[in-house]
């Protein structure tokens, strides 16, 4: 789950995509993308949640995979996933 907070001037439709990249820049899964309608009810900010499940995800080797979030084609955040040999 990804929780995003938007200010009142950002209340509109936004595009998002999530990419995964290893340290060599290679993508390890298909890009997740979509649209996000941000609305507020008289508040200065609002929160939107992106919830999705990833299944059958396999990695060839140990290493680091970065999940990168883009909002309106601009990189907004990233978080690493550390893969270790079991």
Secondary structure, DSSP 8 states (H G I E B T S, - for coil): -EEEEEEGGG-SEEEEEEEEEETTS---S--EEEEEE---SS-SEEEEEE-----S---SSSEEEEEEEEETTEEEEEEEEEE---
